[in-house]
Amino acid sequence: MATIVRYDPYVVARPFGGLADRLFRDGSFMSRPWHGRAAPGGYPAASLYETAEGYELQVPLPGVPADDLEVSIHDDVVTIKGQRTVTVPEQATRLWWGVQSGDFHFAWRLPGEVDADEVQAHLADGVLRLTLPKTQHQRPRRIAVAA
């Protein structure tokens, strides 16, 4: 008995479909304005929020003390440098490696201008929170209409 197979022109491209899906899903490829050098594990899964008054950048940095962090902003690029030290038990075999030791350097370009003199940084529970107020001319203003 013969088997009838329907012709599928996309059968060759199907193995690559998952790559394209991962590339564009969640905007992970297009929306991450990241540049710089990161630790071997890549860059952290940071979150950037916008309000009428400014932006808030939240960066998980487990195991990094505040004294080992350097945060700077220049030309609307936020840069975070630091060092993380992870203690490995003696004679232990690594099964997986999620948090790595070493120096790191991350940089994000913000979507608008911020007032660098008013930026605040706070580290709590392993999350660095940067409050980045917009410059006055970037903030929305209500305009009174005269009759």
C-alpha positions as CSV (number, residue, x, y, z in Angstrom):
1,M,0.0,0.0,0.0
2,A,1.4,3.4,-0.9
3,T,1.6,6.3,1.5
4,I,0.5,9.7,0.3
5,V,2.5,12.6,1.8
6,R,1.1,16.1,1.4
7,Y,3.7,18.6,0.0
8,D,4.7,21.1,2.6
9,P,7.0,23.9,1.2
10,Y,7.9,25.0,4.8
11,V,9.2,21.6,6.0
12,V,12.8,22.8,5.3
13,A,12.4,26.0,7.3
14,R,10.5,24.4,10.2
15,P,13.5,23.7,12.4
16,F,14.4,27.4,12.2
17,G,10.9,28.5,13.2
18,G,11.6,28.1,16.9
19,L,14.7,30.3,16.6
20,A,12.7,33.1,15.0
21,D,9.9,32.7,17.6
22,R,12.5,33.0,20.4
23,L,14.2,35.9,18.7
24,F,11.0,38.1,18.4
25,R,8.9,36.8,21.2
26,D,8.3,39.3,24.0
27,G,10.2,41.8,22.0
28,S,13.4,40.4,23.5
29,F,15.4,41.0,20.4
30,M,14.1,44.4,19.3
31,S,13.4,46.2,22.6
32,R,16.6,45.6,24.6
33,P,18.7,48.7,24.1
34,W,21.7,47.0,25.7
35,H,25.3,47.3,24.9
36,G,28.5,46.7,26.7
37,R,30.4,43.8,28.2
38,A,28.7,41.4,30.5
39,A,29.8,38.6,32.7
40,P,29.9,35.2,30.9
41,G,26.3,34.5,31.9
42,G,25.0,37.4,29.8
43,Y,23.1,40.5,31.0
44,P,20.6,40.6,33.8
45,A,16.8,40.4,33.1
46,A,16.3,44.1,33.9
47,S,13.0,45.9,33.8
48,L,12.5,49.5,32.7
49,Y,9.3,51.3,33.6
50,E,8.1,54.8,32.4
51,T,5.9,57.2,34.4
52,A,5.0,60.8,33.7
53,E,7.8,61.9,36.0
54,G,10.5,59.6,34.8
55,Y,11.8,56.1,34.5
56,E,12.6,53.3,37.0
57,L,15.2,50.7,36.1
58,Q,15.1,47.5,38.2
59,V,18.1,45.2,37.9
60,P,18.4,41.9,39.9
61,L,21.9,41.6,41.3
62,P,21.8,38.7,43.8
63,G,24.8,38.4,46.0
64,V,26.3,41.9,45.1
65,P,26.8,44.2,48.0
66,A,26.2,48.0,47.5
67,D,29.8,48.7,48.1
68,D,30.8,46.7,45.1
69,L,28.5,48.6,42.7
70,E,29.3,51.7,40.6
71,V,26.4,53.4,38.8
72,S,26.8,56.2,36.4
73,I,24.8,58.0,33.7
74,H,26.2,59.9,30.7
75,D,24.3,61.0,27.6
76,D,21.2,59.1,28.8
77,V,23.1,55.8,29.0
78,V,22.9,54.1,32.4
79,T,26.0,52.1,33.2
80,I,26.3,49.6,36.1
81,K,29.7,48.1,37.0
82,G,30.4,45.8,39.8
83,Q,31.8,42.6,41.1
84,R,30.1,39.5,42.4
85,T,31.8,36.8,44.5
86,V,30.2,33.4,44.7
87,T,31.6,30.9,47.2
88,V,31.9,27.4,45.8
89,P,32.0,24.6,48.3
90,E,35.3,22.7,48.4
91,Q,35.5,19.6,46.3
92,A,32.1,20.3,44.8
93,T,31.0,19.4,41.3
94,R,29.1,22.1,39.4
95,L,25.8,20.8,38.1
96,W,24.5,24.1,36.7
97,W,25.8,27.6,36.9
98,G,23.3,30.4,37.2
99,V,25.1,33.0,39.3
100,Q,28.7,33.6,38.4
101,S,31.6,35.3,40.1
102,G,33.6,38.1,38.5
103,D,33.4,41.6,37.2
104,F,30.4,42.8,35.2
105,H,29.5,45.8,33.2
106,F,26.0,46.6,31.8
107,A,24.8,49.6,30.0
108,W,21.3,50.6,28.8
109,R,20.3,53.6,26.6
110,L,17.2,55.3,28.0
111,P,14.4,56.3,25.7
112,G,14.5,59.9,26.8
113,E,16.5,62.5,28.6
114,V,16.9,62.3,32.4
115,D,18.1,64.7,35.0
116,A,21.3,63.1,36.0
117,D,21.6,65.2,39.2
118,E,18.4,63.8,40.6
119,V,19.0,60.1,39.9
120,Q,18.6,57.9,43.0
121,A,19.9,54.3,43.4
122,H,18.7,51.9,46.1
123,L,19.7,48.2,46.6
124,A,17.4,46.0,48.6
125,D,16.7,42.3,48.5
126,G,19.2,41.8,45.7
127,V,17.4,44.2,43.4
128,L,19.0,47.5,42.3
129,R,16.3,50.2,41.8
130,L,17.3,53.3,39.9
131,T,14.8,56.2,39.9
132,L,15.6,58.4,36.9
133,P,13.5,61.6,36.7
134,K,12.9,63.1,33.3
135,T,14.2,66.5,32.5
136,Q,11.6,69.3,32.8
137,H,11.1,69.7,29.1
138,Q,10.4,65.9,28.8
139,R,7.6,65.9,31.4
140,P,4.0,66.4,30.2
141,R,2.5,69.8,31.1
142,R,-1.1,70.9,31.2
143,I,-1.7,74.0,29.2
144,A,-4.5,76.3,30.3
145,V,-6.9,77.3,27.6
146,A,-8.2,80.9,27.8
147,A,-11.7,81.7,26.7
